[in-house]
Amino acid sequence: MVGSVLVRGDKIVAEAFHLSFGQAHAERALLERFEGAIESDDVLYVNLEPCCHRGKTPPCTDIIIEKGIKRLVFGMLDPNAQVSGKGIAILREAGVEVVGPVLPEVCERFNRGFVSVQKSGRPWITLKKAQTRSGQISNKNGSPLKITDQIQDEWSHTRLRARHDAILVGVQTIISDDPKLTVRYGDISFQPARIVLDPNGRMPKEANAVGGRMIVVTKETKGTKETKESKENGIERIQIPFKNGSFDLDKLWKALDITSILVEGGERTWKSFKDVGMIDEEVILIG
């Protein structure tokens, strides 16, 4: 998630952001759309070091130099080994005054999913659960127990669900609770993908969660040598091998183009992530 602003004096004269993968990066989007002339005192601000390699888009360092930017302030170095420090070096060699990193911890927190993928090869994983003050997460018979209040629900949707690429649950949660797994408060224009761990193919076809981008992960069948992908009734299905009694999560991450995941349950799913040390942040709502 990258944004850029062009400042003249004490006024923002242009701004842009990286809309989606494969589209123009923030700096390029801004400079390509800016119709005025760049003045010598203009300052370009960006929260991530400008890229210097050609991927889906041309290097941002090229257009920064070409358009005559003389001063750039950046928030954090790019953790991508193709860029890290190289973009800054190219700009300085071209005579651009570069200031930064500025508030790198804040910038890294903002882009923790991207940073995690680059440094650890997996998404940023947040585990979220709700429990009573006594630690109860469901009724004694296993049926759903309403724990959180309206304020907690709204916070959970706007601050957690809406800020992760995907929501992940085990199939038993789908069977027992039949959740929608959608963002229903605040800005609902973005809906995270829904991932269901379903080793034995028990996912109900009429579940409330079916819709949008849904990924059902099943256990790799005997004789299958590689991950299989298929799409049926709007559901993406992938096969991932088991390792030590649960899904091989390293192989799962390689099969997904996702940078952040909110793990919502249930208890067995929470344990599987904790057992392999793949929890970056844990949020517990007390009702």
ABEGO torsion letter per residue (X at the ends): XBBBBBBBEABBABBBBBABBGBBBAAAAAAAABABBBBAABBBBBABBBBABBBABBBAAAAAAAAGBABBBBABBBABAAABGAAAAAAAAAGBBBBOBBGAAAAAAAAAAAAAAAAAGBBBBBBBBBBBAAGBABBAAGBBBBABBAAAAAAAAAAAAAABABBBBBAAAAAAAGBAGBBABEBAABBBBBBBBBAAGABBAABAABEEBBBBBBBBBBGBABBBBBBBGGBBBBBBBBBGGBBBAAAAAAABBBABBBBAOBAAAAAAAAAAGABABBBBBBX
